[in-house]
Amino acid sequence: MDEAVGALKDKYERERSMLTEDNCKLTAETDRLCTFVDKLTAQNRQLEDELQDLASKKESVAHWEAQIAEIIQWVSDEKDARGYLQALASKMTEELESLRSSSLGSRPLDPLWKVRRSQKLDMSARLELQSALDAEIRAKQLVQEELRKFKAANISFESKLKDSESRSREMAEQLESMKKDLESRSHSSLMLGYVFCVLISLSLCVSACVCPQPKAHQLSIKTFSSPTQCTHCTSLMVGLIRQGCACEVCSFICHVSCKDNAPLVCPIPPEQAKRPLGIDVQRGIGTAYKGFVRIPKPTGVRKGWQRAYAVVCDCKLFLYEVPEGKSTQPGVVTTQVLDLRDEEFSVSSVLASDVIHATRKDVPCIFRVTSSLLSSPVCAVSLLVLAESEAEKWKWVGILEGLQSILAKNRLRNCVVHTLHEAYDSSLPAIKTMLSAAIVDRERIALGTEEGLFVVEVTRDVIVRAADCKKVHQIELIPKEKMVVLLCGRNRHVHLHPWGALEGAESAFDIKLTETKGCQALTTGVLRPGGPACLLAAIKRQVLCYEITRTKPHHRKLWEVQAPGVAQWLGMVRERLCMGYPSGFALLALQGESSPVSLVSPGDPSLSFLAQQPLDALHALEVGTAELLLCFSQLGIYVDPTGRRSRAQELMWPATPSSYLTVYSEYGVDVFDIHTTEWVQTISLRKVRAAFHGYPSTSLPNDF
């Protein structure tokens, strides 16, 4: 009996050692196949890059061929013109000789002189024609040589592409056969272990060795150079820098707000890597369609069309400029945004009479997108779009109309923060160029222009000239002390005027603060609750504080302090002075006794990018009782009173700002909810600037 048990034990040990050895072999082969798959993936990426290069080469070849055809036509036209001119010159020479001979009468002419002159004329004409012909031949040879090089490069790239595709197919077949072989061998080994293994622990060990554990993504914030979609929600990652997160290992990219919903497996499965385009009809989030189109140049259809990249995303139509030349990638700065939730939004085809400067073949491919602009008087903005074909045009029209009906059906809210009313038409000659503005009361607006200070009574259409100072860059009103503060002049001095100037009365005084030469920013406040008013002016890295009173001498300098950097913005936050400088903001007590408190903490590593890439400071404002929003030239950051980041999500501008939060850009006005970071409204009024200093939610365009 003991011998039988010993024999069984020996047999079991042999079988277990064989299984262990087979398991190790399978593990090694699995690792080798994984390495092979990684190599294949890298080769496929390289092939895709080569294919993109080849496509760009083909476009450049077509471009060169068109240029060669133009040059050949130009050479032919030049030859015809030179032949015509030569014949005309010969004819005129003959007529001149005949006239000369008839005028000389019987006076004999020197035949030798005529022969020499004719030879000189022929020789000069021959030399000119020869030099022109040589130049044309050289240019044609140079163009033909470049075309030959491009064709040779194109042929070599095509051959390389074919070889790469064949190698890729062969490798895919080998990989498939290896996978099948591995699956069959793994299946047979597991069956053998199931038959001969008495201990359950052995089977658990084998299964643990075969099944790999999922890995987490290694996500970090990245800056993208072209419009990029989130892999999770398919929406555009809007912004100028730090638009979203990207995995260091696989191709997964997403919004900062979407990273918590990222798939736990890295690399992500192929079925999740490329999600189809689509809109979440309940929230209106996602990308419905995208493609290249053409829009009129800034000077109109008569001057031609320019390429643009259009994306229908998040209930908006985004347009990005595509630079001319070899590069076909658009930049991240949007040139125009139209909101599909606008009640006046519409899309329609056009007639030939609507686009009289467009060519006849382009008319069937053009459609018009219209959106509201002003509420009073009612005004709309229209955009002509040229699709690549008529079928493509109808696809764009169908998608925009269908999406608009879906939004209306699901009653997605149209959040209107600002309603635009025209206060003054800039086409009138009284006020030409507006530089600044301030609200006096419910019926009057003060306008700072190149020619002086004006007051517009919007209810009566009356314009009053208040002051003759030139170039009024900023207006600050102090009603408590009945004073008007102006930043004006070529040297940007601060001037004090009486409140009566706003009524049209002759100014009793004009006090110039000589120390404020070169003032860059200006704001007003109170020294303490219920105390006197104060004026704060920034000159480079220096901030001056003045007490303002209605009694003479009307101002008294209190203190001055050095700013951490060149001051770019001044404002009142938490009853303290807030200074904005490159890549930072700081708070300072109005008594000037304490040192500035930085709102960008150097101890927060998530804000270290501000020191590496200096950004202009635009604005700072309170969000609740324990949070502030710092607005820079390329993004907005939420911090707590100690200067540490309070939210991971950042506010992303769709275009570079030119100074609820209102962001002014080249194509229009964008409004953000500072509490939820939601982009709630877009106003398509071009070239709008911030006119009211210190009123972040009030906007006025240049054409009042």
C-alpha positions in Angstrom: 0.0 0.0 0.0 2.8 2.4 0.9 4.5 1.7 -2.4 1.4 2.6 -4.3 1.0 5.8 -2.4 4.7 6.7 -3.0 4.3 5.9 -6.7 1.2 8.2 -6.9 3.1 11.0 -5.0 6.0 10.7 -7.4 3.7 10.8 -10.4 1.9 13.8 -9.0 5.2 15.6 -8.4 6.3 14.9 -11.9 3.0 16.1 -13.4 3.1 19.3 -11.2 6.7 20.0 -12.3 5.7 19.5 -15.9 2.7 21.9 -15.5 4.9 24.5 -13.7 7.4 24.3 -16.5 4.7 24.6 -19.2 3.2 27.5 -17.3 6.6 29.3 -17.2 7.0 28.7 -20.9 3.5 30.1 -21.6 4.2 33.2 -19.5 7.5 33.8 -21.3 5.7 33.4 -24.7 2.9 35.7 -23.5 5.5 38.4 -22.6 7.2 37.9 -26.0 3.8 38.3 -27.8 3.1 41.4 -25.8 6.4 42.9 -26.8 5.7 41.9 -30.4 2.2 43.6 -30.2 3.9 46.8 -28.9 6.3 46.8 -31.8 3.4 46.3 -34.2 1.5 49.2 -32.6 4.6 51.4 -32.9 5.0 50.4 -36.6 1.4 51.2 -37.3 1.7 54.6 -35.7 4.8 55.2 -37.9 2.9 54.1 -40.9 0.1 56.5 -40.1 2.6 59.3 -39.7 4.1 58.4 -43.1 0.6 58.3 -44.6 -0.1 61.8 -43.3 3.3 63.0 -44.7 2.4 61.5 -48.0 -0.9 63.2 -48.1 0.7 66.5 -47.5 3.3 65.7 -50.2 0.5 65.0 -52.6 -1.1 68.3 -51.8 2.2 70.1 -52.3 2.8 68.3 -55.7 -0.7 69.4 -56.9 0.2 72.9 -55.8 3.5 72.9 -57.7 1.8 71.4 -60.8 -0.7 74.3 -60.7 2.1 76.8 -60.3 4.0 75.2 -63.2 1.0 75.4 -65.4 0.7 79.1 -64.5 4.4 79.7 -65.3 4.1 77.9 -68.7 1.0 80.0 -69.5 2.9 83.1 -68.4 5.9 82.2 -70.6 3.6 81.6 -73.6 1.9 84.9 -73.0 5.3 86.6 -72.7 6.4 85.1 -76.0 3.3 86.3 -77.8 3.6 89.7 -76.3 7.3 90.0 -77.3 6.6 88.8 -80.8 3.8 91.4 -81.1 6.1 94.1 -79.8 8.9 93.1 -82.1 6.7 93.2 -85.1 5.3 96.6 -84.0 8.8 97.9 -83.5 9.9 96.7 -87.0 6.8 98.3 -88.6 7.4 101.6 -86.8 11.1 101.6 -87.9 10.0 101.1 -91.5 7.5 103.9 -91.3 10.0 106.1 -89.6 12.6 105.5 -92.4 10.0 106.1 -95.1 9.0 109.4 -93.4 12.6 110.4 -93.0 13.3 109.7 -96.7 10.3 111.6 -97.8 11.1 114.6 -95.6 14.8 114.7 -96.8 13.6 115.0 -100.4 16.4 114.7 -102.9 19.2 115.0 -100.3 21.2 111.8 -100.6 21.5 109.6 -97.5 24.5 107.7 -96.4 23.6 104.0 -97.1 26.4 102.9 -94.8 24.9 104.8 -91.8 21.5 103.2 -92.4 23.0 99.7 -92.5 24.9 100.3 -89.2 21.9 101.7 -87.5 19.7 98.8 -88.6 22.3 96.3 -87.5 22.6 97.9 -84.0 18.8 97.9 -83.6 18.6 94.2 -84.7 21.5 93.3 -82.4 20.0 95.0 -79.3 16.5 93.5 -79.9 18.2 90.0 -80.4 20.1 90.4 -77.2 17.0 91.4 -75.2 15.0 88.5 -76.6 17.9 86.1 -76.0 18.3 87.1 -72.4 14.5 86.9 -71.8 14.4 83.5 -73.4 17.3 82.3 -71.3 15.7 83.5 -68.1 12.4 81.7 -69.0 14.3 78.5 -69.9 16.1 78.6 -66.6 12.9 79.2 -64.6 11.2 76.4 -66.5 14.1 74.0 -66.0 14.2 74.8 -62.2 10.4 74.2 -61.9 10.7 71.0 -63.9 13.6 69.8 -61.7 11.6 70.5 -58.5 8.6 68.7 -60.0 10.8 65.7 -60.9 12.1 65.6 -57.3 8.6 65.8 -55.8 7.4 63.0 -58.2 10.4 60.8 -57.3 9.8 61.4 -53.6 6.1 60.7 -54.1 6.8 57.4 -55.9 9.3 56.3 -53.2 6.8 57.2 -50.5 4.1 55.2 -52.3 6.4 52.2 -52.6 7.4 52.5 -48.9 3.7 52.7 -48.0 2.9 49.6 -50.0 5.8 47.7 -48.4 4.7 48.8 -45.0 1.1 47.8 -45.6 2.2 44.3 -46.8 4.5 44.0 -43.7 1.7 45.1 -41.5 -0.6 42.5 -43.0 2.0 39.7 -42.6 2.6 40.7 -39.0 -1.1 40.8 -38.3 -1.5 37.3 -39.8 1.5 36.0 -37.7 0.1 37.6 -34.6 -3.3 36.0 -35.2 -1.7 32.5 -35.7 0.4 33.0 -32.6 -2.6 34.0 -30.6 -4.5 30.9 -31.8 -1.5 28.7 -31.0 -1.2 30.2 -27.5 -4.9 29.8 -26.8 -4.8 26.1 -27.9 -1.7 25.4 -25.8 -3.1 27.2 -22.8 -6.4 25.3 -23.1 -4.7 21.9 -23.2 -2.4 22.8 -20.3 -5.3 23.9 -18.2 -7.3 20.7 -19.0 -4.3 18.6 -18.1 -3.9 20.4 -14.8 -7.6 20.0 -14.0 -7.4 16.2 -14.5 -4.2 15.5 -12.6 -4.3 18.2 -9.9 -5.8 17.1 -6.7 -5.1 20.3 -4.8 -7.3 23.4 -5.6 -4.6 25.8 -4.6 -2.5 24.8 -7.6 -5.3 25.7 -10.1 -5.8 29.1 -8.3 -2.1 29.8 -8.6 -2.2 29.0 -12.4 -5.2 31.3 -13.0 -3.5 34.1 -11.0 -0.4 33.8 -13.2 -2.4 33.8 -16.5 -4.8 36.8 -15.8 -3.0 40.2 -15.7 -4.1 42.9 -13.3 -5.5 46.1 -14.8 -3.3 49.2 -14.6 -4.5 52.8 -13.8 -3.9 55.7 -16.3 -1.0 58.0 -15.7 -2.8 61.2 -16.4 -1.1 64.6 -16.5 -2.3 68.1 -17.7 -1.2 68.8 -21.3 -1.4 71.7 -23.8 -2.7 70.8 -27.2 -1.8 72.8 -30.4 -5.0 72.0 -32.4 -8.7 71.4 -31.5 -8.8 68.1 -29.6 -11.8 66.1 -28.5 -12.3 64.4 -25.1 -12.2 60.6 -25.4 -14.8 60.2 -22.7 -17.6 62.8 -23.7 -16.4 63.6 -27.3 -16.7 67.4 -26.6 -14.0 69.8 -27.6 -11.3 70.6 -25.0 -11.6 74.4 -25.3 -8.8 76.6 -24.1 -5.5 78.2 -25.1 -3.2 76.2 -22.7 -3.6 73.2 -20.4 -6.9 72.2 -22.1 -7.0 68.7 -20.6 -5.4 65.5 -19.3 -3.5 62.9 -21.4 -2.2 59.5 -20.4 1.5 59.0 -20.5 1.1 55.3 -21.6 -1.9 55.1 -24.0 -3.8 57.5 -26.2 -6.5 58.4 -23.7 -7.2 62.2 -23.4 -10.0 63.9 -21.5 -11.2 67.0 -19.7 -10.0 67.6 -16.2 -13.7 67.2 -15.1 -13.9 63.8 -17.0 -10.8 62.2 -15.6 -12.7 60.7 -12.6 -14.9 58.8 -15.2 -11.9 57.5 -17.2 -11.8 53.7 -17.9 -9.8 51.9 -15.2 -7.9 49.7 -17.7 -4.8 51.2 -19.3 -4.4 50.9 -22.3 -8.1 51.4 -22.9 -10.0 48.8 -25.0 -10.2 49.5 -28.8 -14.0 49.8 -28.6 -13.7 52.6 -26.1 -10.7 54.4 -27.8 -12.7 55.8 -30.7 -16.2 56.7 -29.6 -18.6 57.7 -32.4 -19.6 61.4 -32.7 -22.9 62.2 -31.0 -24.8 64.6 -28.7 -26.2 63.8 -25.3 -29.7 65.1 -26.0 -30.5 65.5 -22.3 -27.5 67.8 -21.5 -26.6 69.0 -25.0 -23.0 67.8 -24.6 -20.9 66.1 -27.3 -19.7 66.6 -30.9 -22.3 66.2 -33.6 -20.2 66.9 -36.7 -16.9 68.4 -37.8 -15.0 69.1 -41.0 -13.2 71.7 -43.2 -15.2 74.5 -44.8 -14.5 77.9 -46.3 -15.7 81.3 -45.0 -15.4 84.8 -46.6 -12.2 86.7 -46.0 -12.6 89.6 -43.6 -13.0 92.0 -46.5 -15.9 90.1 -48.0 -16.7 87.4 -50.6 -15.3 89.6 -53.3 -11.8 89.1 -52.0 -12.2 85.3 -51.9 -12.6 82.6 -49.3 -10.4 81.3 -46.5 -10.3 77.7 -45.1 -11.7 77.1 -41.7 -12.3 74.1 -39.4 -15.9 73.8 -38.2 -17.1 71.8 -35.2 -20.7 71.4 -34.0 -20.2 70.8 -30.3 -22.0 71.5 -27.0 -24.9 73.3 -28.8 -22.4 75.7 -30.5 -20.8 76.1 -33.9 -17.1 76.6 -33.5 -14.9 78.0 -36.3 -11.1 77.7 -36.3 -8.8 79.4 -38.8 -6.6 77.1 -41.0 -3.4 78.7 -42.1 -2.5 78.8 -45.7 0.4 76.6 -46.9 1.5 73.1 -46.2 0.1 72.9 -42.6 -3.5 71.8 -42.5 -3.9 71.8 -38.8 -6.0 74.6 -37.3 -4.9 76.5 -34.2 -6.7 76.5 -30.8 -7.9 80.1 -31.0 -11.5 80.2 -32.2 -12.4 82.8 -34.9 -16.1 82.7 -34.3 -18.7 80.9 -32.1 -22.4 80.8 -32.8 -24.8 79.4 -30.1 -27.5 77.0 -31.5 -29.7 77.8 -28.4 -30.2 81.3 -29.6 -33.9 81.9 -30.3 -32.9 83.7 -33.6 -30.5 81.0 -34.8 -31.3 79.7 -38.3 -29.6 78.0 -41.1 -30.6 78.2 -44.8 -29.4 78.0 -48.4 -28.7 81.1 -50.5 -29.6 82.3 -53.9 -27.2 83.7 -56.5 -28.6 87.2 -55.8 -27.5 86.8 -52.1 -23.9 86.2 -53.0 -23.4 88.2 -56.1 -19.6 88.1 -55.8 -19.4 84.3 -55.6 -18.7 82.1 -58.6 -21.6 80.3 -60.2 -20.2 76.8 -59.4 -19.9 77.8 -55.7 -23.5 79.0 -55.2 -25.1 75.5 -54.7 -22.4 74.7 -52.0 -23.0 77.9 -49.9 -25.3 78.1 -46.9 -26.0 80.9 -44.4 -26.0 80.7 -40.6 -27.8 83.6 -38.7 -27.8 84.5 -35.0 -29.1 87.4 -33.0 -26.8 90.4 -32.2 -28.6 93.4 -30.7 -32.0 93.5 -29.0 -32.6 97.2 -29.5 -32.6 98.0 -32.4 -33.1 94.4 -33.5 -30.0 93.3 -35.4 -28.6 89.9 -36.5 -25.3 88.6 -37.6 -25.0 86.3 -40.6 -22.1 84.0 -41.7 -21.7 82.5 -45.2 -20.2 79.1 -45.3 -18.9 77.3 -48.4 -18.9 73.5 -48.1 -16.7 71.2 -50.2 -19.7 70.0 -52.2 -23.4 70.4 -52.5 -24.0 67.0 -50.7 -21.7 68.2 -47.9 -23.7 71.4 -47.6 -27.0 69.6 -47.2 -25.3 67.4 -44.5 -24.3 70.5 -42.6 -27.7 72.1 -43.0 -29.5 68.9 -41.9 -27.3 68.4 -38.8 -27.7 72.1 -37.7 -31.5 72.1 -38.2 -31.9 68.7 -36.6 -29.8 69.6 -33.6 -31.8 72.9 -33.2 -35.1 71.0 -33.2 -33.7 68.5 -30.6 -32.6 71.3 -28.3 -36.1 72.9 -28.6 -37.8 69.6 -28.0 -35.7 68.8 -24.9 -36.1 72.4 -23.7 -32.4 72.9 -23.0 -32.2 76.2 -21.2 -31.0 79.3 -23.1 -29.2 81.3 -20.4 -29.2 84.9 -21.4 -26.9 86.9 -19.0 -26.5 90.1 -21.1 -29.1 91.7 -23.4 -27.4 94.1 -25.9 -28.9 97.6 -26.6 -27.3 100.2 -28.7 -26.5 103.3 -26.7 -24.6 105.3 -29.4 -23.9 104.7 -33.0 -20.2 105.1 -33.7 -20.9 106.0 -37.4 -22.1 109.4 -36.2 -19.3 112.0 -36.4 -19.6 113.5 -32.9 -17.7 110.6 -31.2 -15.3 108.7 -33.4 -13.1 106.3 -31.3 -14.1 105.3 -27.8 -11.4 104.3 -25.3 -13.3 103.9 -22.0 -16.6 104.4 -20.4 -18.4 104.6 -17.0 -22.0 104.4 -15.9 -23.1 107.8 -14.3 -26.7 106.8 -13.5 -29.6 105.0 -15.1 -29.8 107.5 -17.9 -26.2 108.7 -18.5 -23.0 107.1 -19.7 -19.6 108.8 -19.6 -17.5 108.0 -22.7 -13.7 108.6 -22.9 -12.5 109.2 -26.5 -9.5 110.4 -28.4 -11.0 113.9 -28.4 -12.1 114.2 -24.7 -14.8 113.2 -22.2 -18.4 113.0 -23.4 -21.7 112.2 -21.5 -24.4 110.5 -23.5 -28.0 110.7 -22.2 -29.4 107.4 -23.6 -33.1 108.2 -23.1 -32.9 111.6 -24.9 -30.2 111.0 -27.4 -28.2 114.0 -26.1 -24.4 114.3 -26.1 -22.6 116.7 -23.8 -18.9 117.5 -24.0 -17.6 117.3 -20.4 -13.8 117.8 -20.7 -11.3 118.7 -23.4 -8.5 116.3 -22.3 -7.2 114.1 -25.0 -7.1 110.3 -25.0 -9.2 109.4 -22.0 -7.9 105.8 -21.2 -9.9 105.2 -18.0 -12.8 106.9 -16.1 -13.4 106.5 -12.3 -16.3 108.1 -10.6 -16.4 109.1 -6.8 -20.0 110.2 -6.2 -19.4 110.5 -2.4 -16.9 113.3 -2.9 -18.4 114.6 -6.2 -15.2 114.0 -8.1 -14.4 112.5 -11.6 -11.0 110.8 -12.0 -9.5 110.5 -15.5 -6.5 108.7 -16.7 -5.7 110.6 -19.9 -3.1 112.2 -22.2 -0.2 111.0 -24.1 1.8 110.5 -20.9 -1.1 108.8 -19.1 -1.4 111.3 -16.1 -4.3 111.1 -13.6 -6.5 114.2 -13.6 -9.2 115.3 -11.1 -12.4 117.1 -12.3 -15.5 118.3 -10.5 -18.8 116.4 -10.7 -20.4 119.3 -12.4 -18.4 118.7 -15.6 -20.7 115.8 -16.2 -23.7 118.2 -16.3 -22.0 120.2 -19.1 -20.9 123.0 -16.8 -17.5 124.6 -17.2 -14.9 122.7 -15.2 -13.9 124.7 -12.0 -10.6 123.0 -11.8 -8.4 120.4 -13.6 -5.9 119.0 -11.1 -3.0 117.0 -12.6 -1.2 114.5 -10.4 2.3 114.9 -11.7 3.6 111.8 -9.9 1.3 109.6 -11.8 3.1 110.0 -15.2 3.0 106.6 -17.1 0.1 105.3 -14.9 -0.8 101.8 -16.1 -3.8 100.9 -13.8 -6.3 102.9 -11.7 -9.0 102.1 -9.1 -10.9 103.8 -6.3 -12.2 102.7 -2.9 -12.6 103.7 0.8 -9.8 103.7 3.4 -12.1 102.1 6.0 -15.9 101.5 6.3 -17.6 104.9 6.4 -14.2 106.6 5.9 -12.9 109.0 3.2 -12.5 107.9 -0.4 -9.1 107.0 -1.8 -7.5 106.8 -5.3 -4.9 104.1 -6.1 -2.6 104.4 -9.2 0.0 102.0 -10.4 3.2 103.2 -12.2 5.3 100.2 -13.2 6.1 98.4 -9.9 5.0 101.3 -7.7 1.4 101.8 -6.3 0.4 105.3 -5.0 -2.5 105.9 -2.6 -4.2 109.4 -2.4 -7.0 110.5 -0.1 -9.7 112.3 -2.2 -12.0 115.0 -0.7 -14.3 117.6 -2.1 -12.5 120.4 -0.2 -9.2 122.0 -1.5 -6.6 120.8 -2.3 -8.9 117.8 -3.1 -6.2 115.2 -2.7 -3.5 114.2 -0.3 -0.8 111.5 -0.8 -1.0 108.9 1.9 1.6 106.2 1.1 3.3 104.3 -1.7 4.3 100.6 -1.9 6.4 98.4 -4.2 4.4 95.8 -6.1 5.8 92.2 -6.6 5.8 92.8 -10.3 4.9 95.3 -13.0 1.3 96.2 -12.1 -1.3 95.3 -14.8 -4.6 95.5 -12.9 -5.9 97.1 -9.8 -9.2 96.4 -8.0 -10.9 96.1 -4.6 -11.3 92.6 -3.2 -12.4 91.9 0.4 -12.0 95.6 1.2 -8.4 95.4 0.3 -6.4 96.5 -2.7 -5.8 93.7 -5.2 -2.8 94.1 -7.5 -2.4 92.0 -10.7 1.1 91.5 -12.1 2.5 88.9 -14.6 1.5 85.4 -13.4 0.3 86.6 -10.0 -2.1 88.6 -7.8 -1.5 90.1 -4.3 -3.7 91.7 -1.6 -2.6 94.8 0.3 -4.3 96.6 3.2 -5.3 100.2 2.3 -3.5 101.6 5.3 -0.2 100.4 3.6 1.2 99.0 6.8 1.3 95.3 5.9 3.3 93.5 3.2 1.4 92.1 0.1 -0.2 88.7 0.5 0.3 86.6 -2.6 -2.8 84.9 -4.0 -0.6 82.5 -5.9 1.0 80.3 -3.3 4.6 79.2 -4.1 3.9 76.1 -1.9 1.2 74.8 -4.2 3.0 72.6 -6.9 -0.2 72.7 -9.1 0.4 76.4 -9.7 4.1 76.2 -10.5 3.4 76.4 -14.3 2.6 80.1 -13.8 6.2 80.8 -12.9 7.4 78.8 -16.0 5.1 80.6 -18.5 4.4 84.2 -17.5 0.7 85.2 -18.2 -0.8 88.7 -18.1 -3.1 89.4 -15.1 -6.6 90.6 -16.2 -9.0 90.5 -13.3 -9.7 89.0 -9.8 -13.0 88.7 -8.1 -14.6 87.0 -5.1 -16.6 83.7 -5.5 -18.4 83.1 -2.3 -16.9 83.8 1.1 -13.8 81.6 0.9 -12.8 81.5 -2.8 -11.4 83.8 -5.4 -11.2 83.6 -9.2 -7.9 84.8 -10.8 -8.2 85.6 -14.5 -5.1 85.5 -16.6 -4.6 86.1 -20.3 -5.0 82.4 -21.2 -7.1 80.8 -18.3 -8.8 81.3 -15.0 -7.8 79.7 -11.7 -9.8 79.3 -8.4 -7.8 79.8 -5.2 -8.6 80.1 -1.5 -7.6 83.2 0.6 -4.2 81.6 1.2 -3.4 81.4 -2.5 -3.7 77.6 -2.8 -5.8 76.0 -5.6 -9.4 75.4 -4.5 -10.7 73.6 -7.6 -8.9 71.3 -10.0 -11.0 72.6 -12.9 -9.8 75.7 -14.7 -11.7 78.3 -16.7 -10.7 78.0 -20.4 -11.1 80.9 -22.8 -12.0 79.9 -26.4 -9.9 82.8 -27.7 -7.4 85.2 -26.4 -9.2 87.8 -24.2 -8.6 91.5 -25.2 -8.8 92.7 -21.5 -21.5 85.8 -13.8 -17.4 86.7 -15.8 -17.4 88.4 -19.3 -14.4 87.6 -21.5 -13.9 89.9 -24.5 -12.1 88.4 -27.6 -11.6 89.2 -31.3 -14.7 87.3 -32.5 -17.2 88.3 -29.7 -18.2 88.1 -26.0 -18.3 84.9 -23.9 -20.0 84.7 -20.6 -19.0 82.2 -17.9 -20.8 81.3 -14.6 -18.0 81.7 -12.1 -19.7 79.4 -9.6 -20.1 76.4 -11.9 -17.4 77.2 -14.5 -20.1 76.8 -17.2 -19.9 78.6 -20.5 -23.4 80.0 -20.6 -23.6 82.6 -23.4 -21.9 83.7 -26.6 -22.5 87.1 -28.2 -21.3 87.4 -31.8 -20.4 91.1 -31.7 -16.9 91.4 -33.2 -14.0 93.5 -31.8 -15.6 94.2 -28.5 -13.5 95.6 -25.6 -14.0 96.0 -21.9 -15.1 99.6 -21.5 -16.0 99.8 -17.8 -13.0 99.2 -15.5 -14.1 97.3 -12.4 -17.4 96.0 -13.9 -16.7 92.4 -14.9 -20.3 91.6 -15.8 -21.0 94.8 -17.9 -19.9 95.1 -21.5 -20.0 97.8 -24.1 -18.8 97.4 -27.7 -16.7 100.0 -29.6 -19.7 100.9 -31.8 -22.0 102.1 -29.1 
